[in-house]
């Protein structure tokens, strides 16, 4: 179980700089002003790294802990929606 959390952490830690670099390259920024409190350009797709890590850890839990199969199937279905 600790290995699954470690893999989840590492997948977030390693994929976040890649996603942020691509966000900067393709100019996916949160706009300043209005209701936002940002003072500079903030990439707004950093949640993809967290989702990716949660997805990877869910797949690992599905294969290594058989009691959670029903929850994982529901989770995968909701992610596809």
C-alpha positions as CSV (number, residue, x, y, z in Angstrom):
1,X,0.0,0.0,0.0
2,X,2.9,2.4,0.8
3,X,4.3,1.7,-2.7
4,X,1.0,2.8,-4.3
5,X,1.1,6.1,-2.4
6,X,4.8,6.6,-3.4
7,X,4.0,5.9,-7.0
8,X,1.1,8.4,-6.9
9,X,3.3,11.1,-5.3
10,X,6.1,10.5,-7.8
11,X,3.8,10.6,-10.8
12,X,2.5,14.0,-9.6
13,X,5.9,15.3,-8.7
14,X,7.4,14.3,-12.1
15,X,4.4,15.2,-14.4
16,X,3.6,18.6,-12.9
17,X,6.7,20.4,-14.4
18,X,6.0,18.8,-17.8
19,X,2.4,19.9,-17.7
20,X,3.3,23.4,-16.5
21,X,6.0,23.8,-19.2
22,X,3.4,22.8,-21.9
23,X,0.9,25.2,-20.4
24,X,3.3,28.0,-20.7
25,X,4.3,27.0,-24.3
26,X,0.6,26.8,-25.4
27,X,-0.4,29.8,-23.3
28,X,-3.0,28.2,-21.1
29,X,-3.1,30.9,-18.3
30,X,-5.6,32.1,-15.8
31,X,-6.6,35.6,-16.7
32,X,-5.8,38.4,-14.3
33,X,-8.4,40.8,-13.1
34,X,-12.1,40.3,-12.5
35,X,-12.8,37.8,-9.9
36,X,-9.3,36.2,-9.9
37,X,-6.8,37.3,-7.3
38,X,-3.8,36.4,-9.5
39,X,-1.3,39.2,-10.1
40,X,0.7,37.3,-12.8
41,X,0.2,34.6,-15.3
42,X,-0.7,31.3,-13.6
43,X,-1.0,28.1,-15.7
44,X,-4.5,26.7,-15.0
45,X,-4.1,23.1,-16.1
46,X,-2.0,21.9,-13.1
47,X,-5.0,19.8,-12.0
48,X,-4.3,17.4,-14.8
49,X,-1.2,16.2,-13.0
50,X,-3.2,15.5,-9.9
51,X,-5.9,13.8,-11.9
52,X,-3.3,11.7,-13.7
53,X,-1.7,10.7,-10.4
54,X,-5.1,9.8,-8.9
55,X,-5.9,7.7,-12.0
56,X,-2.6,5.8,-11.9
57,X,-3.0,5.1,-8.2
58,X,-6.6,3.9,-8.7
59,X,-5.4,1.5,-11.4
60,X,-2.8,0.2,-9.0
61,X,-5.3,-0.2,-6.2
62,X,-7.6,-2.0,-8.5
63,X,-5.0,-4.7,-9.3
64,X,-3.4,-5.0,-5.8
65,X,-6.4,-4.7,-3.5
66,X,-9.3,-6.8,-4.9
67,X,-11.9,-5.7,-2.3
68,X,-12.1,-2.2,-4.0
69,X,-13.1,-3.4,-7.4
70,X,-16.6,-2.1,-7.3
71,X,-15.5,1.4,-6.2
72,X,-12.8,1.6,-8.9
73,X,-15.3,0.5,-11.7
74,X,-17.6,3.3,-10.6
75,X,-14.7,5.8,-10.5
76,X,-13.5,4.8,-14.0
77,X,-17.1,5.2,-15.3
78,X,-17.4,8.6,-13.8
79,X,-14.0,9.7,-15.3
80,X,-15.1,8.7,-18.7
81,X,-18.2,10.9,-18.5
